[in-house]
Amino acid sequence: MVTKIKNNLIIKNLNLKQILQDGSCEAEYLGNRLRVFGGIEEEIVDVEVVGKDVDLICNVINVVKSSKYRIKNKCKYFLECSGCQLQHIRYEQQLEIKKQFVIEELKEINKNIVNKIKDVVPSIKQFNYRNHARFSVSKSKNFLGNSGFINRWTRKLVDIENCEIMNEKINEKKSELIGHTKGMSQYSVRVSIKDDSFLIQPKFDNLKFTGQKYYYEKFKNKKIQISSPSFFQINIEQAEKMGEIITEICSLSGNEIILDAFSGVGTFSLLLSNEVKKIYAIESSYSSVEDAKINLNNFNNVELIKGEVENLTNYNFKENIDIAILDPSRKGVHFEALKWVVNLSPSQIIYVSCNVSSFKNDMRILETSYDIDKIIPLDMFPQTKHVECIVNLKKVIN
């Protein structure tokens, strides 16, 4: 029998089970399935019910029996904000947890997949790594103009003075905007980690240091432009590490023809252009393509193609594609685009996944012609549930 539970109920001495993909721990109470944030597997805790989706959502408010992996969370907004899920866990164990996330999601592809999943590449920075923040602004009469993040479960705005995973420059810019956000709903701050460049959108009335259309960053010592609407990885050091891993996996001779699908502002093409014969870079975002034109201006062997990959399946390349790099959004690669890439028959596909679940779905098409050589998880988002994966796929020789 399931007993109906209301928000704000305190549940004491709750035994926590396995950690789940969203960073919570599974538990049960009076027939209800609970997802408990701020806990660790096999701990005994007191919790408060804070919300509900399919399950009851709870936050730990007291630890009765502590795990050896528990540490004091650095951020005073932890759990209240809901942006970080693993901040109370030692970093080395965070990496183990993320590896298990990948294993649990992908093991049904085939029984040998576990042996192909490498250890998670740790982040150089565990805090202050984010170069981009989008702040929501309160319209409440008592908190008019306060800005921070919306809690995922309570849907309440948490006024943030200082975010521990944001680069210090973002926190500084946010403090400079205090008192100027009334009437707004959101604003975005993006900063260069290796330069003084930044952008703040939208433009604030009477604030000349806002409203920039783009900013500059140095990616592997190369200056690149990133426009306000354009996607760019939020952890620059890990993005560079990802580029190094991909370059190593490619084992380039200098004669390769590369397909760089979902090429963004041109970062992978920028890294590989001096090492290959030709790159075809496909990107659907207008602003990203315009950025890439500037970033790749000095490279004559990169051809930029604007459009959705699935809408370019009749595109005729002048040469056979040797290596395809796929770096899609969280939803994965469109069915028609995957079939097209398989038909191009590159000897190697490198799939960069920010959502292991969507990659698993895409493998149903890719596995018809490709085997997984290795999977390299990479921690792009320390303190959170998220994990990136670089997957090397090799053409099956019949």
C-alpha positions as CSV (number, residue, x, y, z in Angstrom):
1,M,0.0,0.0,0.0
2,V,1.3,3.5,-1.0
3,T,0.8,6.3,1.6
4,K,0.4,9.7,0.1
5,I,3.3,12.0,1.1
6,K,3.3,15.8,1.1
7,N,6.1,18.3,0.5
8,N,8.2,19.3,3.5
9,L,7.7,16.1,5.3
10,I,10.8,15.0,7.3
11,I,11.7,11.3,7.1
12,K,14.3,10.0,9.5
13,N,16.7,7.1,9.4
14,L,16.3,6.4,5.7
15,N,18.5,3.7,4.2
16,L,19.9,4.7,0.8
17,K,20.4,2.3,-2.0
18,Q,22.2,2.6,-5.3
19,I,23.1,5.9,-6.9
20,L,21.0,6.7,-10.0
21,Q,21.9,8.4,-13.3
22,D,20.5,11.8,-12.1
23,G,22.9,11.8,-9.1
24,S,20.3,10.9,-6.5
25,C,20.1,7.7,-4.4
26,E,17.2,5.4,-4.5
27,A,15.2,4.8,-1.3
28,E,11.7,3.6,-0.2
29,Y,9.2,4.9,2.3
30,L,5.7,3.7,3.0
31,G,5.4,2.2,-0.5
32,N,6.8,5.3,-2.2
33,R,10.0,5.3,-4.3
34,L,12.2,8.2,-3.3
35,R,15.1,9.9,-5.1
36,V,17.4,11.4,-2.5
37,F,19.8,14.1,-3.4
38,G,22.9,14.8,-1.3
39,G,23.2,11.2,-0.2
40,I,25.7,8.4,-0.9
41,E,24.9,4.7,-1.4
42,E,24.5,2.7,1.9
43,E,24.3,5.9,4.0
44,I,21.5,6.4,6.6
45,V,20.1,9.9,6.5
46,D,17.3,12.2,7.5
47,V,15.6,13.8,4.5
48,E,13.0,16.5,3.6
49,V,10.5,15.9,0.7
50,V,10.9,18.9,-1.7
51,G,9.0,17.8,-4.8
52,K,7.7,15.1,-7.0
53,D,7.8,13.9,-10.6
54,V,7.4,10.2,-11.1
55,D,9.0,9.6,-7.7
56,L,9.2,11.7,-4.5
57,I,12.2,14.1,-4.6
58,C,14.1,14.5,-1.3
59,N,17.1,16.4,0.0
60,V,19.4,15.2,2.8
61,I,19.2,17.4,5.9
62,N,21.2,15.2,8.3
63,V,23.6,12.3,8.0
64,V,23.1,9.5,10.6
65,K,25.6,7.1,9.1
66,S,28.2,8.6,6.8
67,S,30.0,7.1,3.8
68,K,33.8,7.2,3.7
69,Y,33.4,9.1,0.4
70,R,31.5,12.0,2.0
71,I,33.1,15.4,2.2
72,K,31.8,18.8,3.2
73,N,30.2,20.6,0.2
74,K,32.0,23.8,-0.8
75,C,28.9,25.7,-2.0
76,K,26.4,27.1,0.5
77,Y,23.6,26.8,-2.1
78,F,24.2,23.0,-2.6
79,L,20.9,21.2,-2.9
80,E,18.9,24.5,-2.6
81,C,20.1,25.4,-6.1
82,S,20.0,21.8,-7.6
83,G,22.6,22.6,-10.2
84,C,25.2,20.3,-8.6
85,Q,24.4,16.8,-7.6
86,L,27.8,15.3,-6.5
87,Q,29.5,18.1,-4.6
88,H,29.4,16.1,-1.3
89,I,31.4,13.2,-2.8
90,R,35.2,13.0,-3.0
91,Y,36.3,13.8,-6.6
92,E,38.0,10.5,-7.2
93,Q,34.7,8.7,-6.3
94,Q,32.8,11.1,-8.5
95,L,34.8,9.8,-11.4
96,E,34.1,6.2,-10.5
97,I,30.4,7.0,-10.2
98,K,30.4,8.5,-13.7
99,K,32.2,5.5,-15.1
100,Q,29.5,3.3,-13.7
101,F,26.9,5.5,-15.2
102,V,28.4,4.9,-18.6
103,I,28.7,1.1,-18.0
104,E,25.1,0.8,-16.8
105,E,23.8,2.7,-19.8
106,L,25.8,0.9,-22.4
107,K,26.3,-2.7,-21.2
108,E,23.2,-3.9,-23.1
109,I,24.9,-3.0,-26.4
110,N,27.1,-6.1,-25.9
111,K,28.5,-8.1,-23.0
112,N,32.1,-7.1,-23.8
113,I,31.4,-3.4,-23.6
114,V,32.7,-3.0,-20.1
115,N,36.3,-3.9,-21.2
116,K,36.2,-1.1,-23.7
117,I,35.2,1.7,-21.3
118,K,38.3,3.5,-20.0
119,D,38.7,5.4,-16.8
120,V,37.1,8.9,-16.8
121,V,39.5,11.6,-17.8
122,P,39.5,14.0,-14.7
123,S,38.9,17.7,-15.1
124,I,42.0,20.0,-14.5
125,K,39.7,22.2,-12.5
126,Q,37.1,20.8,-10.1
127,F,35.6,24.2,-9.3
128,N,35.5,27.6,-11.1
129,Y,35.6,26.0,-14.5
130,R,32.5,27.2,-16.2
131,N,32.8,30.0,-18.7
132,H,29.1,30.6,-19.3
133,A,26.2,31.3,-17.0
134,R,22.5,32.1,-17.7
135,F,20.9,33.8,-14.7
136,S,17.2,34.0,-14.1
137,V,15.8,37.2,-12.5
138,S,13.2,37.4,-9.8
139,K,10.0,39.3,-10.5
140,S,8.7,38.7,-7.0
141,K,7.7,42.0,-5.2
142,N,9.9,41.1,-2.2
143,F,12.9,40.0,-4.3
144,L,12.6,42.2,-7.4
145,G,15.8,42.1,-9.5
146,N,17.5,39.3,-7.5
147,S,19.2,36.8,-9.9
148,G,20.3,33.2,-9.7
149,F,19.1,29.8,-10.7
150,I,15.7,28.1,-10.7
151,N,15.5,25.0,-8.6
152,R,14.6,22.1,-10.8
153,W,12.1,20.6,-8.3
154,T,10.6,23.5,-6.4
155,R,10.7,25.9,-9.4
156,K,11.7,28.6,-7.0
157,L,14.5,31.1,-7.8
158,V,17.6,30.8,-5.6
159,D,19.4,34.1,-5.3
160,I,23.0,33.4,-5.9
161,E,25.8,35.6,-4.7
162,N,28.7,33.4,-5.8
163,C,28.6,30.1,-7.7
164,E,31.5,27.8,-7.0
165,I,31.6,26.1,-10.4
166,M,31.5,29.4,-12.3
167,N,34.8,31.1,-13.2
168,E,35.6,33.9,-10.8
169,K,35.2,36.4,-13.7
170,I,31.5,35.5,-14.0
171,N,30.9,36.0,-10.3
172,E,32.6,39.4,-10.6
173,K,30.5,40.4,-13.6
174,K,27.3,39.3,-11.8
175,S,28.2,41.5,-8.8
176,E,28.7,44.5,-11.1
177,L,25.1,44.0,-12.4
178,I,23.4,44.1,-9.0
179,G,20.7,46.8,-9.0
180,H,20.4,46.8,-12.8
181,T,18.3,43.7,-13.5
182,K,14.8,44.9,-12.6
183,G,12.3,44.2,-15.4
184,M,14.5,41.5,-17.0
185,S,13.7,37.8,-17.0
186,Q,17.2,36.4,-17.8
187,Y,20.7,37.5,-18.7
188,S,23.8,35.6,-19.9
189,V,27.4,36.1,-19.0
190,R,30.2,34.4,-21.0
191,V,33.9,35.0,-20.3
192,S,37.2,34.1,-21.7
193,I,39.3,31.9,-19.3
194,K,42.6,32.8,-21.0
195,D,41.9,36.4,-22.0
196,D,40.1,39.5,-20.7
197,S,37.3,39.2,-23.3
198,F,33.7,38.7,-22.2
199,L,30.1,39.3,-23.3
200,I,26.9,40.1,-21.4
201,Q,23.5,39.8,-23.1
202,P,21.1,41.4,-23.4
203,K,22.4,45.0,-23.3
204,F,21.6,46.7,-20.0
205,D,20.3,50.3,-20.1
206,N,23.0,52.8,-19.0
207,L,25.7,50.0,-18.7
208,K,28.3,50.4,-21.5
209,F,30.1,47.2,-20.6
210,T,27.1,45.0,-21.7
211,G,25.6,44.1,-25.0
212,Q,28.6,42.5,-26.7
213,K,27.8,40.4,-29.8
214,Y,30.8,38.1,-29.3
215,Y,33.9,37.5,-27.3
216,Y,37.3,35.9,-27.9
217,E,38.9,32.8,-26.4
218,K,42.2,31.1,-26.9
219,F,41.8,27.4,-27.9
220,K,45.1,25.6,-27.9
221,N,46.8,29.0,-28.2
222,K,44.7,29.9,-31.3
223,K,42.4,33.0,-30.9
224,I,38.8,32.2,-31.8
225,Q,35.6,34.2,-31.9
226,I,32.4,33.0,-30.2
227,S,29.2,34.9,-30.8
228,S,26.4,35.1,-28.2
229,P,24.1,32.5,-29.8
230,S,27.0,30.1,-30.7
231,F,27.6,26.9,-28.7
232,F,31.0,26.5,-27.1
233,Q,32.1,24.0,-24.4
234,I,31.8,25.5,-20.9
235,N,35.1,23.9,-19.7
236,I,37.9,25.2,-21.9
237,E,40.7,23.0,-20.4
238,Q,38.6,19.9,-20.9
239,A,37.6,20.9,-24.4
240,E,41.3,21.2,-25.2
241,K,41.9,17.8,-23.7
242,M,39.1,16.3,-25.7
243,G,40.7,17.7,-28.9
244,E,44.0,16.1,-27.9
245,I,42.4,12.7,-27.4
246,I,40.6,12.9,-30.8
247,T,43.8,13.9,-32.5
248,E,45.6,11.0,-31.0
249,I,42.8,8.5,-31.9
250,C,42.8,9.6,-35.5
251,S,46.5,8.6,-36.0
252,L,46.8,10.9,-38.9
253,S,49.2,10.6,-41.8
254,G,48.4,13.9,-43.5
255,N,46.4,12.5,-46.4
256,E,43.0,12.0,-44.6
257,I,39.7,13.5,-45.7
258,I,37.7,14.4,-42.6
259,L,33.9,15.0,-42.1
260,D,33.4,17.2,-39.1
261,A,29.7,17.1,-38.5
262,F,28.1,19.5,-36.0
263,S,31.3,21.5,-36.3
264,G,30.2,24.5,-34.2
265,V,32.6,27.4,-34.3
266,G,35.3,25.2,-35.8
267,T,37.3,24.0,-32.9
268,F,38.0,20.4,-34.1
269,S,38.6,21.6,-37.6
270,L,41.0,24.2,-36.2
271,L,43.0,21.5,-34.4
272,L,43.1,19.0,-37.3
273,S,43.4,21.3,-40.4
274,N,47.2,21.3,-40.3
275,E,47.3,17.5,-40.0
276,V,45.0,16.4,-42.8
277,K,44.4,16.9,-46.5
278,K,40.8,18.2,-46.4
279,I,38.0,18.8,-43.9
280,Y,34.3,19.2,-44.7
281,A,32.7,21.0,-41.7
282,I,28.9,20.9,-41.4
283,E,27.0,23.2,-39.0
284,S,23.4,24.4,-38.9
285,S,23.8,27.4,-36.6
286,Y,24.2,30.6,-38.6
287,S,26.2,32.4,-35.9
288,S,28.5,29.4,-35.4
289,V,29.2,29.2,-39.2
290,E,30.0,32.9,-39.2
291,D,32.3,32.5,-36.3
292,A,33.9,29.5,-38.0
293,K,34.5,31.6,-41.2
294,I,36.7,33.9,-39.0
295,N,38.3,31.2,-36.9
296,L,39.3,29.1,-40.0
297,N,40.0,32.0,-42.3
298,N,43.7,31.0,-42.7
299,F,43.0,27.4,-43.6
300,N,42.3,26.7,-47.3
301,N,41.7,23.0,-46.8
302,V,38.5,23.5,-44.7
303,E,35.1,23.7,-46.6
304,L,32.3,25.0,-44.4
305,I,28.8,23.7,-45.2
306,K,25.8,25.3,-43.6
307,G,22.8,23.1,-42.9
308,E,21.3,20.3,-40.8
309,V,23.3,17.1,-41.4
310,E,20.1,15.1,-42.2
311,N,19.2,17.6,-44.9
312,L,22.6,17.2,-46.7
313,T,22.4,13.5,-47.5
314,N,22.6,14.3,-51.2
315,Y,25.8,16.3,-50.9
316,N,28.5,15.1,-53.2
317,F,32.0,15.1,-51.7
318,K,34.8,15.3,-54.2
319,E,36.8,12.7,-52.2
320,N,36.0,9.6,-50.1
321,I,35.6,10.3,-46.4
322,D,38.3,8.6,-44.3
323,I,37.2,9.7,-40.8
324,A,33.8,11.1,-39.6
325,I,33.6,13.1,-36.4
326,L,30.1,13.4,-34.9
327,D,29.6,15.8,-32.1
328,P,25.8,16.2,-31.8
329,S,23.6,17.8,-29.1
330,R,22.1,15.8,-26.3
331,K,19.3,14.5,-28.6
332,G,21.9,12.6,-30.7
333,V,22.1,12.2,-34.4
334,H,19.1,12.2,-36.7
335,F,18.2,8.8,-38.1
336,E,18.7,9.9,-41.8
337,A,22.0,11.5,-40.9
338,L,23.3,8.3,-39.3
339,K,22.3,6.2,-42.3
340,W,24.1,8.7,-44.6
341,V,27.3,8.6,-42.6
342,V,27.3,4.8,-42.6
343,N,26.8,4.9,-46.4
344,L,29.8,7.2,-46.8
345,S,31.7,4.3,-45.3
346,P,34.5,6.0,-43.5
347,S,37.1,3.6,-42.0
348,Q,36.6,5.4,-38.6
349,I,33.9,7.3,-36.8
350,I,34.6,9.3,-33.7
351,Y,31.4,10.0,-31.8
352,V,31.5,12.7,-29.1
353,S,28.5,12.1,-26.8
354,C,27.2,14.5,-24.2
355,N,24.3,12.1,-23.5
356,V,25.2,8.4,-23.3
357,S,21.5,7.4,-23.6
358,S,21.1,9.0,-27.0
359,F,24.5,7.5,-28.2
360,K,23.2,4.0,-27.2
361,N,20.1,4.6,-29.4
362,D,22.4,5.8,-32.3
363,M,24.5,2.7,-32.0
364,R,21.6,0.6,-33.2
365,I,22.3,2.0,-36.6
366,L,26.0,2.4,-36.4
367,E,26.5,-1.2,-35.2
368,T,25.4,-2.6,-38.5
369,S,28.7,-1.5,-40.0
370,Y,30.9,-0.4,-37.1
371,D,32.4,-1.9,-33.9
372,I,33.3,0.1,-30.8
373,D,37.1,0.1,-30.4
374,K,37.1,2.1,-27.1
375,I,35.1,4.5,-25.0
376,I,36.8,7.3,-23.2
377,P,34.6,9.1,-20.7
378,L,35.7,12.7,-19.9
379,D,34.6,14.8,-17.0
380,M,33.5,18.1,-18.5
381,F,31.2,19.0,-15.6
382,P,32.7,18.3,-12.2
383,Q,30.3,18.2,-9.2
384,T,27.4,17.3,-11.5
385,K,25.9,14.1,-12.9
386,H,27.0,14.8,-16.4
387,V,29.7,12.9,-18.3
388,E,30.9,13.2,-21.9
389,C,32.2,10.2,-23.9
390,I,34.6,10.0,-26.8
391,V,33.8,6.8,-28.7
392,N,36.1,5.4,-31.3
393,L,34.3,3.2,-33.9
394,K,36.0,1.2,-36.6
395,K,34.6,-0.1,-39.8
396,V,33.8,-3.8,-39.8
397,I,35.7,-5.6,-42.5
398,N,33.6,-8.4,-44.0
